[in-house]
Amino acid sequence: MKVLLRLFITGHTTSLEATLAKIRGVCEGELRLEYELEVVDLLENPGAAERHTITITPTLVRELPLPMSRITGDVSSHAQLHSLLGKT
Protein backbone atom coordinates (compact mmCIF):
# COMPACT_ATOMS: atom_id res chain seq x y z
CA MET A 1 0.00 0.00 0.00
CA LYS A 2 1.33 3.42 -0.96
CA VAL A 3 1.78 6.04 1.75
CA LEU A 4 0.88 9.64 0.91
CA LEU A 5 2.74 12.25 2.97
CA ARG A 6 2.51 16.05 2.92
CA LEU A 7 5.09 18.23 4.60
CA PHE A 8 3.84 21.76 5.31
CA ILE A 9 6.57 24.38 5.73
CA THR A 10 6.92 28.16 5.81
CA GLY A 11 9.82 28.91 3.52
CA HIS A 12 12.88 26.90 2.61
CA THR A 13 15.01 26.84 5.75
CA THR A 14 18.49 25.45 6.23
CA SER A 15 17.08 22.44 8.07
CA LEU A 16 14.62 21.51 5.31
CA GLU A 17 17.06 19.30 3.37
CA ALA A 18 18.06 17.45 6.54
CA THR A 19 14.40 16.92 7.42
CA LEU A 20 13.63 15.60 3.93
CA ALA A 21 16.64 13.28 4.10
CA LYS A 22 15.50 11.93 7.46
CA ILE A 23 11.95 11.28 6.19
CA ARG A 24 13.25 9.58 3.05
CA GLY A 25 15.74 7.54 5.06
CA VAL A 26 13.05 6.17 7.34
CA CYS A 27 10.60 5.52 4.48
CA GLU A 28 13.05 3.99 2.04
CA GLY A 29 15.80 2.55 4.17
CA GLU A 30 14.24 1.40 7.39
CA LEU A 31 10.58 0.72 6.62
CA ARG A 32 10.94 0.11 2.86
CA LEU A 33 7.68 1.89 2.12
CA GLU A 34 6.25 2.84 -1.22
CA TYR A 35 5.46 6.49 -0.63
CA GLU A 36 4.84 9.89 -2.17
CA LEU A 37 6.05 13.03 -0.38
CA GLU A 38 4.68 16.44 -1.30
CA VAL A 39 6.20 19.60 0.19
CA VAL A 40 3.74 22.49 0.56
CA ASP A 41 5.24 25.92 1.26
CA LEU A 42 2.56 27.96 2.99
CA LEU A 43 4.30 31.20 2.02
CA GLU A 44 3.69 30.29 -1.62
CA ASN A 45 0.29 28.67 -1.03
CA PRO A 46 -1.29 30.33 2.05
CA GLY A 47 -4.74 28.89 1.38
CA ALA A 48 -3.42 25.38 1.96
CA ALA A 49 -3.09 26.07 5.69
CA GLU A 50 -6.81 26.63 6.06
CA ARG A 51 -7.80 23.81 3.71
CA HIS A 52 -5.66 21.31 5.64
CA THR A 53 -6.12 22.91 9.10
CA ILE A 54 -2.40 23.55 9.56
CA THR A 55 -1.63 25.88 12.47
CA ILE A 56 2.04 25.01 13.13
CA THR A 57 4.92 24.46 10.77
CA PRO A 58 6.55 22.25 10.03
CA THR A 59 3.76 19.69 10.00
CA LEU A 60 4.06 16.25 8.41
CA VAL A 61 0.71 14.66 7.54
CA ARG A 62 0.16 11.03 6.60
CA GLU A 63 -2.90 11.36 4.36
CA LEU A 64 -3.04 7.71 3.30
CA PRO A 65 -3.58 5.09 4.44
CA LEU A 66 -6.36 6.17 6.72
CA PRO A 67 -6.71 7.16 9.48
CA MET A 68 -4.88 10.41 8.79
CA SER A 69 -2.15 11.25 11.28
CA ARG A 70 0.30 14.13 11.77
CA ILE A 71 3.49 15.30 13.46
CA THR A 72 3.94 18.97 14.28
CA GLY A 73 7.13 20.76 15.20
CA ASP A 74 10.21 18.53 15.01
CA VAL A 75 9.16 16.29 12.13
CA SER A 76 12.63 14.76 11.89
CA SER A 77 12.31 12.97 15.23
CA HIS A 78 13.14 9.32 14.58
CA ALA A 79 10.64 8.01 17.15
CA GLN A 80 7.82 10.21 15.88
CA LEU A 81 8.46 9.23 12.27
CA HIS A 82 8.32 5.55 13.20
CA SER A 83 5.12 6.13 15.13
CA LEU A 84 3.53 7.99 12.22
CA LEU A 85 4.69 5.56 9.53
CA GLY A 86 4.63 2.34 11.51
CA LYS A 87 0.85 2.43 11.59
CA THR A 88 0.64 1.82 7.87
VENDA-V325485 format. One line per field, one symbol per residue. ss: DSSP state (@ for helix, = for strand, . for the rest). A space follows every 10 residues. Layout:
# VENDA-V325485
ss: ???
This chain:
# VENDA-V325485
ss: ..=======. .....@@@@@ @@@@@@@@@@ ....====== =.....@@@@ @.......== ====....== ==.....@@@ @@@@@...
